[in-house]
Amino acid sequence: MNRAWIGVLAVLLVAAAEPASAYLKFGVDVGGRTVVLKWNGTPRYFVNDRGASGVSASDLQAAVGRAFATWQAVPTASLSYEFAGVTAANPLDEDGSSTLGFLSRPDLDRVLASTNFVIDDTTGEIVESDIFFNSEFPWSVAPGGEPDRYDLESIALHEIGHFSGLGHSALGETELMPGGGRRVLSTGAVMFPIAFGTGSTASRTLKPDDIAGISGIYPDGGFEESTGSISGRVTLNGQGVFGAHVVAFNPATRTMIASFTLNDQGDFTIAGLSPGPHVVRVEPLDDAETDSFFDPSATIPLDFRVAFSDRLVVAPRGADSGIVELKVVGK
């Protein structure tokens, strides 16, 4: 088995104020084709035996356990996790064990936490995944949160999404801060790449986009048979748009699930939708840095206007809508 080590800077810190799938998934090139990174079987994880300021080692273990339990409770996903015990090992040690814990990383002054993988690059199987929480920041496990401290359970829930194979969702709204960076106003996904500010516990609960994502990688409970998908193409002046953000809104349930155009033809698929009519919107990826979603070398067009489908688009149960054409115009 060949192994490869990869890393994800998963939660970006911003200035605090006094998110053919419904998500991005990680993949590896195997023989000229992209294979989705996923666990085969039940991943076992260890928790480091050291705490941080305001958070004991037992607090860390409990908060992480609650976050794993939240993902495991998704009824339409088959993934479960096993707590293997407490360890003195550090996260990021390539030791064959998946470890979560605190590390002091003052050099990463905008990163609250990070998830890394060791993978089998011949199959795409995840064989080890470590998560570190940056102890340079103030943390809290208080049930209602604490002012001036970041909620450990919320950040752990996001990181365990990465641990499980999910990339970032772009379902969120931010605003630029006068001193630089972005402030999160709202999100429609735990997997939005920018964290809420200190004191917030808003990201302890999975959203429909998160649930569609984890269920798409590890489908269970009739997920694929009971949901539908919408597919289409986004074009600008007749040319496909790569990296556009496409959102399906269900007026009946008021839920949103989103995807991206992932090739130069502007093709997209939004899966995991409740059967029925949806409003489909396309927008530029301008509420977070584009390299939170795509390779920094990729060119992602941002200079176009928001557009909507000219009709409600039906996601059929257990099937796809067929191609929906979305034409955007430049700003």
C-alpha positions in Angstrom: 0.0 0.0 0.0 1.4 3.4 -1.0 0.7 6.2 1.5 0.4 9.9 0.9 0.2 12.7 3.5 -2.1 15.6 2.8 -3.3 18.5 4.9 -6.2 20.9 5.0 -6.2 24.2 6.7 -9.8 23.9 7.6 -11.1 26.8 9.6 -10.0 30.3 8.9 -10.0 32.9 11.6 -11.4 36.3 10.8 -11.8 39.4 12.9 -14.4 38.7 15.5 -17.5 40.8 16.0 -18.3 42.2 19.5 -21.1 27.3 5.8 -21.8 15.4 -9.0 -22.6 16.4 -5.2 -24.1 18.8 -2.8 -20.6 19.6 -1.4 -17.0 19.5 -2.2 -15.3 16.2 -1.4 -11.7 15.3 -1.2 -10.2 13.1 -3.9 -7.0 11.5 -5.2 -5.9 10.7 -8.7 -5.7 6.9 -9.2 -4.7 5.8 -12.7 -6.0 9.0 -14.3 -9.4 9.0 -12.5 -10.4 10.9 -9.3 -11.3 8.6 -6.4 -13.2 10.0 -3.5 -11.4 9.9 -0.1 -13.4 8.0 2.4 -13.0 5.5 5.3 -13.6 1.8 4.6 -15.0 0.5 7.9 -15.2 2.3 11.2 -12.5 4.9 11.9 -10.9 4.7 15.4 -9.7 7.9 17.0 -7.6 8.9 20.0 -7.8 12.1 22.0 -4.6 13.7 23.3 -4.2 13.8 27.1 -3.5 17.5 27.3 -5.9 20.4 27.6 -5.5 24.2 26.9 -6.3 27.3 28.8 -9.8 27.0 30.1 -10.3 23.5 28.7 -9.2 20.4 30.5 -8.2 17.1 28.8 -11.5 15.6 29.9 -13.4 18.6 28.5 -11.6 18.1 25.2 -12.6 14.4 25.1 -16.2 15.2 25.9 -16.6 18.0 23.4 -15.0 15.9 20.6 -17.2 12.9 21.6 -20.3 15.0 21.3 -19.2 16.3 17.8 -18.5 12.7 16.6 -21.9 11.6 17.9 -23.7 14.4 16.0 -22.3 13.2 12.7 -22.9 9.6 13.6 -26.6 10.4 14.3 -27.3 11.3 10.7 -30.0 8.7 9.8 -29.2 8.7 6.1 -25.4 8.1 6.5 -23.8 4.8 7.4 -20.6 6.1 8.9 -19.8 5.4 12.6 -16.8 6.2 14.7 -15.0 4.4 17.6 -13.2 6.2 20.5 -10.0 4.2 21.0 -8.8 6.0 24.1 -6.6 8.8 25.5 -3.0 9.1 24.2 0.1 11.1 24.9 0.8 11.2 21.1 0.4 14.5 19.3 -1.9 15.2 16.4 0.1 15.4 13.1 2.5 12.5 14.2 2.4 10.1 11.3 2.1 7.1 13.6 -0.8 5.1 12.2 -3.3 6.4 14.7 -5.9 9.2 14.2 -5.4 11.7 17.0 -7.2 14.8 18.0 -5.7 17.4 20.4 -4.3 20.8 21.1 -1.1 22.1 19.5 0.5 25.5 19.9 0.9 27.0 16.4 1.5 30.8 16.7 2.7 30.8 13.1 -0.9 30.0 12.0 -2.4 33.1 13.4 -5.6 32.9 11.4 -6.2 29.2 11.7 -8.3 27.8 14.6 -7.9 24.2 13.7 -6.7 21.9 10.9 -7.3 18.4 9.6 -4.7 16.2 8.0 -4.8 12.8 6.3 -2.7 9.8 5.5 -4.3 8.1 2.5 -3.8 5.0 0.4 -3.1 6.7 -2.9 -4.0 3.6 -4.9 -7.5 3.3 -3.5 -8.4 6.7 -2.0 -8.9 5.0 1.4 -8.2 7.2 4.4 -5.9 5.3 6.8 -5.2 8.0 9.3 -6.6 11.5 10.0 -5.4 13.9 12.7 -7.1 17.1 13.9 -5.3 19.8 15.9 -6.9 22.7 17.7 -4.6 25.8 17.9 -4.0 26.4 21.6 -2.9 30.0 20.8 -6.6 30.9 20.8 -9.0 31.0 23.8 -11.4 28.0 23.9 -14.6 27.2 25.7 -16.8 24.1 26.3 -19.5 26.0 28.2 -23.1 24.9 27.2 -24.0 28.5 26.1 -20.6 29.6 25.0 -18.4 32.2 26.6 -17.6 35.8 25.4 -14.1 36.1 23.9 -13.7 32.4 23.6 -14.2 30.0 20.6 -16.6 27.1 21.0 -14.6 23.9 20.8 -17.6 21.6 20.0 -18.5 23.8 17.0 -15.0 23.8 15.5 -14.7 20.1 16.2 -17.9 19.4 14.3 -16.5 21.2 11.3 -13.2 19.4 11.5 -14.8 16.0 11.8 -16.6 16.7 8.6 -13.2 17.0 7.0 -12.0 13.9 8.9 -14.9 12.1 7.3 -14.1 13.2 3.7 -16.1 16.4 3.3 -14.7 19.6 1.8 -16.0 23.1 2.3 -19.5 24.4 1.6 -20.0 28.0 0.3 -23.4 28.4 2.0 -22.7 31.5 4.1 -22.8 35.2 4.1 -19.9 37.4 5.2 -18.9 41.0 5.2 -15.5 42.6 4.8 -14.1 44.1 8.0 -12.5 47.6 8.0 -9.2 46.1 9.3 -9.2 43.2 6.8 -10.7 39.8 6.9 -14.4 38.8 6.9 -17.1 38.5 9.6 -19.6 35.8 9.3 -23.2 37.0 9.2 -24.9 33.7 8.7 -24.2 30.2 7.3 -26.3 27.4 5.8 -23.6 24.8 6.6 -21.3 23.7 9.4 -18.8 23.1 6.6 -18.5 26.9 5.7 -14.8 27.7 5.9 -14.9 30.7 8.1 -15.9 30.4 11.8 -18.4 32.4 13.7 -16.8 34.8 16.2 -16.1 34.2 19.9 -19.1 33.3 22.1 -21.2 31.7 19.3 -22.4 28.1 19.6 -24.4 28.4 16.3 -22.4 25.7 14.5 -23.1 22.8 16.9 -26.0 21.6 14.7 -25.7 20.1 11.2 -27.6 21.8 8.4 -29.3 20.2 5.4 -26.2 20.8 3.2 -23.9 19.0 5.7 -26.4 16.1 5.9 -26.6 15.8 2.2 -22.8 15.8 2.0 -22.1 13.0 4.5 -25.0 11.0 3.2 -23.6 11.3 -0.3 -20.3 9.7 0.6 -21.8 7.1 3.0 -25.4 6.6 1.8 -27.7 4.6 4.1 -31.4 4.4 5.0 -32.7 4.7 1.4 -31.0 8.1 0.9 -30.3 7.7 -2.8 -33.8 6.3 -3.5 -35.7 8.9 -1.5 -33.9 12.0 -2.7 -33.4 13.6 -6.1 -30.9 15.8 -7.9 -30.8 18.7 -10.2 -28.1 19.0 -12.9 -27.3 21.8 -15.3 -24.8 24.1 -16.8 -23.7 27.6 -16.1 -22.5 29.7 -19.0 -21.2 33.3 -19.5 -21.2 34.5 -23.1 -21.7 31.0 -24.3 -18.7 29.6 -22.4 -18.8 27.4 -19.4 -18.0 28.9 -16.0 -15.8 26.9 -13.6 -16.2 27.4 -9.8 -19.6 29.0 -9.8 -21.7 28.4 -6.7 -25.1 26.9 -7.4 -27.9 26.7 -4.8 -31.2 24.8 -4.8 -33.8 26.3 -2.4 -36.9 24.3 -1.5 -39.8 26.7 -0.9 -41.8 24.1 1.0 -39.1 23.2 3.5 -37.1 26.4 3.3 -33.9 24.4 3.1 -30.8 25.1 0.9 -28.4 22.6 -0.6 -25.6 23.7 -2.9 -22.9 22.6 -5.2 -20.3 24.1 -7.6 -19.6 23.9 -11.3 -16.6 21.6 -11.4 -15.4 21.7 -15.0 -14.7 24.1 -17.8 -18.1 23.3 -19.4 -19.8 24.8 -16.3 -21.5 21.5 -15.4 -23.0 20.9 -11.9 -25.1 18.5 -10.0 -26.9 19.2 -6.7 -27.7 15.9 -5.0 -29.6 14.9 -1.9 -32.6 17.1 -2.5 -36.1 16.5 -1.2 -38.3 15.5 -4.1 -40.2 18.5 -5.5 -39.8 22.0 -7.0 -36.8 24.2 -6.2 -35.6 27.7 -7.0 -32.1 27.4 -8.5 -29.6 30.3 -8.0 -26.1 30.8 -9.3 -23.7 33.3 -7.8 -19.9 34.0 -7.8 -17.8 32.5 -5.1 -17.1 35.8 -3.3 -18.1 35.2 0.3 -14.8 33.5 1.2 -11.3 33.1 -0.4 -11.6 30.9 -3.4 -8.6 28.8 -2.3 -10.8 27.6 0.6 -12.6 25.6 -2.0 -10.3 25.0 -4.9 -6.6 24.7 -5.6 -4.9 28.2 -5.3 -3.7 27.8 -8.9 -7.2 27.5 -10.3 -8.8 30.6 -12.0 -12.2 31.2 -10.5 -14.4 33.8 -12.4 -16.0 36.2 -9.9 -17.1 39.1 -12.2 -20.7 38.0 -13.0 -24.1 38.7 -11.6 -26.3 36.5 -9.5 -28.9 34.7 -11.7 -31.9 32.4 -11.2 -33.5 29.7 -13.1 -36.5 31.0 -15.1 -38.8 28.4 -13.6 -39.1 26.1 -10.6 -36.9 23.0 -11.2 -38.3 19.7 -10.0 -36.0 17.2 -8.3 -37.6 13.8 -9.0 -37.5 11.1 -6.3 -34.6 8.8 -7.0 -33.8 10.5 -10.3 -32.3 13.7 -11.8 -33.9 16.7 -13.3 -32.1 16.7 -16.6 -30.0 19.7 -17.8 -31.0 23.1 -16.5 -29.4 26.0 -18.4 -28.3 29.0 -16.3 -26.9 31.9 -18.2 -25.1 34.6 -16.3 -24.0 38.1 -17.4 -20.9 40.0 -16.5 -21.0 42.8 -13.9 
